[in-house]
Amino acid sequence: MDNEKIIGDLLHAHGLKKTPIRMEMLDLFMNHDFALSASDIVAKMKARHDRVTVYRALASFEEHGILHKASEDGQGAKYALCGHDCPDETHADQHAHFVCDECHHTYCLEDVEVPEIKISSEFSVNRVNYTLSGICKECKV
C-alpha cells in the first residue's frame, strides 16, 4: 500500500483508529480521481466486507471531514476525498462537481469558482450542491 503512511496520518489527525478496512477504503479513494459509491467500494476491495461495515466507515469519514458527498444517482451517494482539512462535522469544501453522462463518474472541480448566492434570512443553508454534467475527458476520446 503506497499511501499507508499518508492514510495513517490522516486517520490519526481526525481521531480515527487505523483499521484494515479504513486503510483499504482510503487507499481506493486516493487511487481514483473520481467519486466512489458504496457499491463501487465493495466491488473494488480485496478483502470481503459487508455493506453495513462499508456504510459505517463512509459515514464516519464524512462525519470527521475526510470525505464529502459529491453526488447522488441510482447507485446512491458517491463520495470523494475532501481537498483540504475539513473540520469535523462541517465541510469547508465549496466546489463544483462534474458528472459524466456516459460513464457516470463524478469528479470534484476544486478550481471552479462556485458563484455566491444571496438567500433570504428566512432560510438557513446547510449544504450547497453545484453540479455540471456532460462528457468527461476519458469518454470524449
TATA-V224614 format. One record per residue. N is the residue number from 1. SS is DSSP state (H for helix, E for strand, - for the rest). Layout:
BEGIN
n=[N	N]
ss=[SS	SS]
END
This chain:
BEGIN
n=[1	2	3	4	5	6	7	8	9	10	11	12	13	14	15	16	17	18	19	20	21	22	23	24	25	26	27	28	29	30	31	32	33	34	35	36	37	38	39	40	41	42	43	44	45	46	47	48	49	50	51	52	53	54	55	56	57	58	59	60	61	62	63	64	65	66	67	68	69	70	71	72	73	74	75	76	77	78	79	80	81	82	83	84	85	86	87	88	89	90	91	92	93	94	95	96	97	98	99	100	101	102	103	104	105	106	107	108	109	110	111	112	113	114	115	116	117	118	119	120	121	122	123	124	125	126	127	128	129	130	131	132	133	134	135	136	137	138	139	140	141]
ss=[-	-	-	H	H	H	H	H	H	H	H	H	H	-	-	-	-	-	-	H	H	H	H	H	H	H	H	H	H	H	-	-	-	-	-	E	E	H	H	H	H	H	H	H	-	-	-	-	-	-	H	H	H	H	H	H	H	H	H	H	H	H	H	-	-	-	E	E	E	E	E	E	E	-	-	E	E	E	E	E	E	-	-	-	-	-	-	-	-	-	-	-	-	-	-	E	E	E	E	E	-	-	-	-	-	E	E	E	E	-	-	-	-	-	-	-	-	-	-	-	-	-	-	-	-	-	-	-	-	-	E	E	E	E	-	-	H	H	H	H	-]
END
